[in-house]
Amino acid sequence: MAVFLKGNPALDRVTHWQGSGDLVVEVVTKGDRSREKLDFYAKLGTREVVVVDRDPWQLELYRLHRGKFKRAKVIKPG
């Protein structure tokens, strides 16, 4: 999932967006490489990435800082 805020330079091509969202949500599945995509999203200029991991259950928030993603927060159940 991607969120495009007002003022984002990405282009709405009706069938798809050309450019990166301001926020991207990645859901981890077995054999998935969600965290390996962080460098790709950084190159596109994505500002934040949320990784939803189900084993163990947790949310990880990554924020772009000086061209690299830094993990800003981990939220676990309870």
N, CA, C and O atoms as CSV, one atom per row, in Angstrom:
chain,resi,resn,atom,element,x,y,z
A,1,MET,N,N,0.843,-1.155,0.000
A,1,MET,CA,C,0.000,0.000,0.000
A,1,MET,C,C,0.901,1.233,0.000
A,1,MET,O,O,1.969,1.239,0.612
A,2,ALA,N,N,0.463,2.248,-0.678
A,2,ALA,CA,C,1.205,3.510,-0.692
A,2,ALA,C,C,0.235,4.669,-0.476
A,2,ALA,O,O,-0.913,4.621,-0.917
A,3,VAL,N,N,0.706,5.704,0.205
A,3,VAL,CA,C,-0.075,6.909,0.460
A,3,VAL,C,C,0.621,8.061,-0.250
A,3,VAL,O,O,1.828,8.253,-0.108
A,4,PHE,N,N,-0.155,8.829,-1.018
A,4,PHE,CA,C,0.367,9.987,-1.736
A,4,PHE,C,C,-0.287,11.243,-1.165
A,4,PHE,O,O,-1.488,11.451,-1.341
A,5,LEU,N,N,0.484,12.070,-0.489
A,5,LEU,CA,C,-0.041,13.294,0.097
A,5,LEU,C,C,-0.099,14.411,-0.931
A,5,LEU,O,O,0.601,14.381,-1.943
A,6,LYS,N,N,-0.941,15.393,-0.656
A,6,LYS,CA,C,-1.048,16.552,-1.528
A,6,LYS,C,C,0.334,17.193,-1.672
A,6,LYS,O,O,1.037,17.401,-0.684
A,7,GLY,N,N,0.710,17.500,-2.902
A,7,GLY,CA,C,2.016,18.097,-3.163
A,7,GLY,C,C,3.082,17.085,-3.546
A,7,GLY,O,O,4.188,17.469,-3.926
A,8,ASN,N,N,2.770,15.802,-3.452
A,8,ASN,CA,C,3.715,14.763,-3.869
A,8,ASN,C,C,3.929,14.883,-5.371
A,8,ASN,O,O,2.955,15.016,-6.112
A,9,PRO,N,N,5.171,14.840,-5.845
A,9,PRO,CA,C,5.438,15.005,-7.272
A,9,PRO,C,C,5.104,13.786,-8.145
A,9,PRO,O,O,5.211,13.859,-9.369
A,10,ALA,N,N,4.702,12.672,-7.528
A,10,ALA,CA,C,4.347,11.485,-8.317
A,10,ALA,C,C,3.170,11.813,-9.243
A,10,ALA,O,O,2.331,12.656,-8.925
A,11,LEU,N,N,3.125,11.144,-10.370
A,11,LEU,CA,C,2.085,11.392,-11.365
A,11,LEU,C,C,1.023,10.305,-11.324
A,11,LEU,O,O,1.336,9.115,-11.359
A,12,ASP,N,N,-0.237,10.724,-11.249
A,12,ASP,CA,C,-1.368,9.789,-11.282
A,12,ASP,C,C,-1.668,9.463,-12.739
A,12,ASP,O,O,-2.167,10.312,-13.478
A,13,ARG,N,N,-1.366,8.239,-13.152
A,13,ARG,CA,C,-1.580,7.801,-14.529
A,13,ARG,C,C,-2.896,7.038,-14.666
A,13,ARG,O,O,-3.086,6.311,-15.642
A,14,VAL,N,N,-3.797,7.190,-13.714
A,14,VAL,CA,C,-5.113,6.561,-13.639
A,14,VAL,C,C,-4.997,5.061,-13.331
A,14,VAL,O,O,-5.616,4.589,-12.377
A,15,THR,N,N,-4.233,4.315,-14.100
A,15,THR,CA,C,-4.075,2.878,-13.858
A,15,THR,C,C,-2.955,2.582,-12.868
A,15,THR,O,O,-2.880,1.479,-12.325
A,16,HIS,N,N,-2.090,3.555,-12.633
A,16,HIS,CA,C,-0.969,3.390,-11.709
A,16,HIS,C,C,-0.370,4.758,-11.393
A,16,HIS,O,O,-0.692,5.755,-12.040
A,17,TRP,N,N,0.490,4.789,-10.408
A,17,TRP,CA,C,1.223,6.007,-10.071
A,17,TRP,C,C,2.649,5.894,-10.585
A,17,TRP,O,O,3.270,4.835,-10.507
A,18,GLN,N,N,3.153,6.992,-11.106
A,18,GLN,CA,C,4.543,7.055,-11.539
A,18,GLN,C,C,5.289,7.902,-10.517
A,18,GLN,O,O,5.125,9.121,-10.467
A,19,GLY,N,N,6.102,7.252,-9.711
A,19,GLY,CA,C,6.802,7.918,-8.619
A,19,GLY,C,C,6.478,7.203,-7.321
A,19,GLY,O,O,5.724,6.230,-7.306
A,20,SER,N,N,7.043,7.684,-6.255
A,20,SER,CA,C,6.883,7.004,-4.972
A,20,SER,C,C,5.886,7.700,-4.076
A,20,SER,O,O,5.707,8.917,-4.136
A,21,GLY,N,N,5.237,6.898,-3.239
A,21,GLY,CA,C,4.338,7.456,-2.239
A,21,GLY,C,C,5.119,8.083,-1.097
A,21,GLY,O,O,6.320,7.859,-0.950
A,22,ASP,N,N,4.427,8.862,-0.299
A,22,ASP,CA,C,5.058,9.451,0.884
A,22,ASP,C,C,5.223,8.397,1.977
A,22,ASP,O,O,6.179,8.425,2.752
A,23,LEU,N,N,4.268,7.468,2.019
A,23,LEU,CA,C,4.291,6.378,2.987
A,23,LEU,C,C,4.021,5.079,2.248
A,23,LEU,O,O,3.094,4.997,1.441
A,24,VAL,N,N,4.826,4.070,2.523
A,24,VAL,CA,C,4.634,2.740,1.942
A,24,VAL,C,C,4.477,1.759,3.095
A,24,VAL,O,O,5.195,1.842,4.092
A,25,VAL,N,N,3.526,0.819,2.953
A,25,VAL,CA,C,3.326,-0.236,3.941
A,25,VAL,C,C,3.687,-1.564,3.293
A,25,VAL,O,O,3.145,-1.925,2.249
A,26,GLU,N,N,4.603,-2.284,3.919
A,26,GLU,CA,C,5.041,-3.607,3.462
A,26,GLU,C,C,4.580,-4.641,4.473
A,26,GLU,O,O,4.828,-4.485,5.669
A,27,VAL,N,N,3.913,-5.695,4.017
A,27,VAL,CA,C,3.494,-6.790,4.883
A,27,VAL,C,C,4.424,-7.972,4.622
A,27,VAL,O,O,4.510,-8.470,3.499
A,28,VAL,N,N,5.115,-8.413,5.665
A,28,VAL,CA,C,6.090,-9.493,5.541
A,28,VAL,C,C,5.357,-10.831,5.430
A,28,VAL,O,O,4.456,-11.133,6.213
A,29,THR,N,N,5.766,-11.622,4.438
A,29,THR,CA,C,5.260,-12.981,4.282
A,29,THR,C,C,6.452,-13.934,4.275
A,29,THR,O,O,7.600,-13.498,4.189
A,30,LYS,N,N,6.181,-15.224,4.363
A,30,LYS,CA,C,7.261,-16.207,4.401
A,30,LYS,C,C,8.148,-16.064,3.158
A,30,LYS,O,O,7.645,-16.035,2.035
A,31,GLY,N,N,9.462,-15.975,3.361
A,31,GLY,CA,C,10.403,-15.829,2.263
A,31,GLY,C,C,10.470,-14.422,1.692
A,31,GLY,O,O,11.150,-14.181,0.695
A,32,ASP,N,N,9.765,-13.496,2.325
A,32,ASP,CA,C,9.667,-12.115,1.859
A,32,ASP,C,C,10.968,-11.352,2.125
A,32,ASP,O,O,11.732,-11.696,3.026
A,33,ARG,N,N,11.200,-10.314,1.326
A,33,ARG,CA,C,12.409,-9.492,1.500
A,33,ARG,C,C,12.035,-8.011,1.662
A,33,ARG,O,O,12.678,-7.131,1.089
A,34,SER,N,N,10.993,-7.756,2.448
A,34,SER,CA,C,10.498,-6.384,2.616
A,34,SER,C,C,11.581,-5.410,3.057
A,34,SER,O,O,11.685,-4.313,2.509
A,35,ARG,N,N,12.377,-5.792,4.026
A,35,ARG,CA,C,13.401,-4.870,4.545
A,35,ARG,C,C,14.502,-4.616,3.517
A,35,ARG,O,O,15.160,-3.576,3.553
A,36,GLU,N,N,14.700,-5.553,2.612
A,36,GLU,CA,C,15.709,-5.365,1.564
A,36,GLU,C,C,15.279,-4.313,0.545
A,36,GLU,O,O,16.105,-3.850,-0.242
A,37,LYS,N,N,14.019,-3.931,0.545
A,37,LYS,CA,C,13.514,-2.915,-0.388
A,37,LYS,C,C,13.745,-1.491,0.117
A,37,LYS,O,O,13.494,-0.533,-0.616
A,38,LEU,N,N,14.215,-1.337,1.347
A,38,LEU,CA,C,14.364,0.002,1.919
A,38,LEU,C,C,15.280,0.894,1.090
A,38,LEU,O,O,14.975,2.070,0.893
A,39,ASP,N,N,16.391,0.362,0.601
A,39,ASP,CA,C,17.293,1.176,-0.231
A,39,ASP,C,C,16.598,1.638,-1.506
A,39,ASP,O,O,16.787,2.773,-1.945
A,40,PHE,N,N,15.792,0.755,-2.101
A,40,PHE,CA,C,15.025,1.105,-3.303
A,40,PHE,C,C,14.067,2.254,-3.008
A,40,PHE,O,O,14.008,3.229,-3.757
A,41,TYR,N,N,13.314,2.134,-1.908
A,41,TYR,CA,C,12.376,3.203,-1.542
A,41,TYR,C,C,13.104,4.508,-1.234
A,41,TYR,O,O,12.598,5.585,-1.546
A,42,ALA,N,N,14.278,4.422,-0.629
A,42,ALA,CA,C,15.060,5.625,-0.328
A,42,ALA,C,C,15.460,6.337,-1.619
A,42,ALA,O,O,15.394,7.564,-1.698
A,43,LYS,N,N,15.871,5.575,-2.622
A,43,LYS,CA,C,16.252,6.179,-3.905
A,43,LYS,C,C,15.076,6.875,-4.575
A,43,LYS,O,O,15.253,7.869,-5.279
A,44,LEU,N,N,13.871,6.347,-4.352
A,44,LEU,CA,C,12.672,6.968,-4.925
A,44,LEU,C,C,12.237,8.209,-4.161
A,44,LEU,O,O,11.479,9.026,-4.684
A,45,GLY,N,N,12.714,8.358,-2.920
A,45,GLY,CA,C,12.337,9.513,-2.113
A,45,GLY,C,C,11.159,9.274,-1.201
A,45,GLY,O,O,10.582,10.227,-0.676
A,46,THR,N,N,10.785,8.015,-0.997
A,46,THR,CA,C,9.721,7.689,-0.050
A,46,THR,C,C,10.147,8.196,1.322
A,46,THR,O,O,11.297,8.021,1.723
A,47,ARG,N,N,9.218,8.825,2.044
A,47,ARG,CA,C,9.596,9.440,3.320
A,47,ARG,C,C,9.503,8.479,4.498
A,47,ARG,O,O,10.317,8.545,5.419
A,48,GLU,N,N,8.506,7.579,4.475
A,48,GLU,CA,C,8.337,6.635,5.580
A,48,GLU,C,C,7.899,5.277,5.052
A,48,GLU,O,O,7.181,5.181,4.057
A,49,VAL,N,N,8.347,4.229,5.740
A,49,VAL,CA,C,7.943,2.858,5.416
A,49,VAL,C,C,7.518,2.185,6.716
A,49,VAL,O,O,8.233,2.247,7.716
A,50,VAL,N,N,6.352,1.543,6.698
A,50,VAL,CA,C,5.904,0.725,7.825
A,50,VAL,C,C,5.993,-0.726,7.380
A,50,VAL,O,O,5.442,-1.111,6.348
A,51,VAL,N,N,6.698,-1.527,8.178
A,51,VAL,CA,C,6.813,-2.962,7.909
A,51,VAL,C,C,5.938,-3.680,8.933
A,51,VAL,O,O,6.149,-3.558,10.139
A,52,VAL,N,N,4.953,-4.430,8.436
A,52,VAL,CA,C,4.059,-5.207,9.288
A,52,VAL,C,C,4.588,-6.637,9.280
A,52,VAL,O,O,4.544,-7.321,8.258
A,53,ASP,N,N,5.084,-7.074,10.420
A,53,ASP,CA,C,5.653,-8.412,10.538
A,53,ASP,C,C,4.713,-9.261,11.387
A,53,ASP,O,O,4.242,-8.820,12.436
A,54,ARG,N,N,4.442,-10.482,10.928
A,54,ARG,CA,C,3.509,-11.341,11.646
A,54,ARG,C,C,4.208,-12.438,12.448
A,54,ARG,O,O,3.536,-13.212,13.131
A,55,ASP,N,N,5.524,-12.525,12.383
A,55,ASP,CA,C,6.236,-13.552,13.121
A,55,ASP,C,C,7.600,-13.046,13.560
A,55,ASP,O,O,8.573,-13.260,12.837
A,56,PRO,N,N,7.724,-12.394,14.693
A,56,PRO,CA,C,6.682,-12.115,15.671
A,56,PRO,C,C,5.865,-10.894,15.254
A,56,PRO,O,O,6.321,-10.072,14.459
A,57,TRP,N,N,4.655,-10.785,15.797
A,57,TRP,CA,C,3.804,-9.649,15.482
A,57,TRP,C,C,4.465,-8.356,15.938
A,57,TRP,O,O,4.803,-8.192,17.110
A,58,GLN,N,N,4.640,-7.449,14.998
A,58,GLN,CA,C,5.158,-6.123,15.334
A,58,GLN,C,C,5.053,-5.209,14.117
A,58,GLN,O,O,4.970,-5.663,12.976
A,59,LEU,N,N,5.058,-3.934,14.395
A,59,LEU,CA,C,5.120,-2.901,13.362
A,59,LEU,C,C,6.459,-2.201,13.509
A,59,LEU,O,O,6.885,-1.896,14.623
A,60,GLU,N,N,7.122,-1.945,12.391
A,60,GLU,CA,C,8.382,-1.203,12.404
A,60,GLU,C,C,8.203,0.035,11.535
A,60,GLU,O,O,7.782,-0.067,10.383
A,61,LEU,N,N,8.516,1.187,12.077
A,61,LEU,CA,C,8.445,2.436,11.332
A,61,LEU,C,C,9.855,2.863,10.967
A,61,LEU,O,O,10.717,3.008,11.833
A,62,TYR,N,N,10.082,3.063,9.668
A,62,TYR,CA,C,11.365,3.548,9.161
A,62,TYR,C,C,11.149,4.937,8.578
A,62,TYR,O,O,10.181,5.168,7.853
A,63,ARG,N,N,12.048,5.856,8.893
A,63,ARG,CA,C,11.979,7.229,8.368
A,63,ARG,C,C,13.241,7.525,7.571
A,63,ARG,O,O,14.346,7.130,7.943
A,64,LEU,N,N,13.043,8.228,6.472
A,64,LEU,CA,C,14.172,8.610,5.627
A,64,LEU,C,C,14.959,9.726,6.312
A,64,LEU,O,O,14.393,10.744,6.709
A,65,HIS,N,N,16.256,9.525,6.444
A,65,HIS,CA,C,17.139,10.511,7.075
A,65,HIS,C,C,18.441,10.542,6.296
A,65,HIS,O,O,19.196,9.569,6.289
A,66,ARG,N,N,18.700,11.669,5.640
A,66,ARG,CA,C,19.924,11.856,4.848
A,66,ARG,C,C,20.110,10.749,3.806
A,66,ARG,O,O,21.209,10.231,3.609
A,67,GLY,N,N,19.000,10.406,3.146
A,67,GLY,CA,C,19.060,9.453,2.047
A,67,GLY,C,C,19.039,7.991,2.438
A,67,GLY,O,O,19.101,7.120,1.570
A,68,LYS,N,N,18.952,7.701,3.736
A,68,LYS,CA,C,18.914,6.315,4.224
A,68,LYS,C,C,17.749,6.158,5.196
A,68,LYS,O,O,17.363,7.107,5.879
A,69,PHE,N,N,17.200,4.959,5.250
A,69,PHE,CA,C,16.141,4.700,6.209
A,69,PHE,C,C,16.728,4.296,7.553
A,69,PHE,O,O,17.630,3.463,7.638
A,70,LYS,N,N,16.188,4.910,8.599
A,70,LYS,CA,C,16.547,4.583,9.974
A,70,LYS,C,C,15.282,4.082,10.666
A,70,LYS,O,O,14.212,4.672,10.513
A,71,ARG,N,N,15.405,2.998,11.423
A,71,ARG,CA,C,14.247,2.502,12.154
A,71,ARG,C,C,13.943,3.471,13.282
A,71,ARG,O,O,14.782,3.702,14.153
A,72,ALA,N,N,12.742,4.040,13.269
A,72,ALA,CA,C,12.359,5.055,14.242
A,72,ALA,C,C,11.586,4.473,15.414
A,72,ALA,O,O,11.651,4.990,16.529
A,73,LYS,N,N,10.843,3.379,15.152
A,73,LYS,CA,C,9.975,2.857,16.218
A,73,LYS,C,C,9.610,1.415,15.916
A,73,LYS,O,O,9.424,1.042,14.758
A,74,VAL,N,N,9.507,0.601,16.968
A,74,VAL,CA,C,8.988,-0.757,16.880
A,74,VAL,C,C,7.824,-0.848,17.846
A,74,VAL,O,O,7.963,-0.497,19.017
A,75,ILE,N,N,6.676,-1.316,17.371
A,75,ILE,CA,C,5.502,-1.467,18.215
A,75,ILE,C,C,5.126,-2.928,18.247
A,75,ILE,O,O,4.929,-3.555,17.206
A,76,LYS,N,N,5.026,-3.473,19.462
A,76,LYS,CA,C,4.664,-4.881,19.645
A,76,LYS,C,C,3.335,-4.950,20.378
A,76,LYS,O,O,2.986,-4.015,21.097
A,77,PRO,N,N,2.582,-6.040,20.213
A,77,PRO,CA,C,1.304,-6.179,20.904
A,77,PRO,C,C,1.475,-6.065,22.412
A,77,PRO,O,O,2.483,-6.486,22.978
A,78,GLY,N,N,0.458,-5.484,23.045
A,78,GLY,CA,C,0.449,-5.400,24.502
A,78,GLY,C,C,1.121,-4.173,24.994
A,78,GLY,O,O,1.197,-3.954,26.203
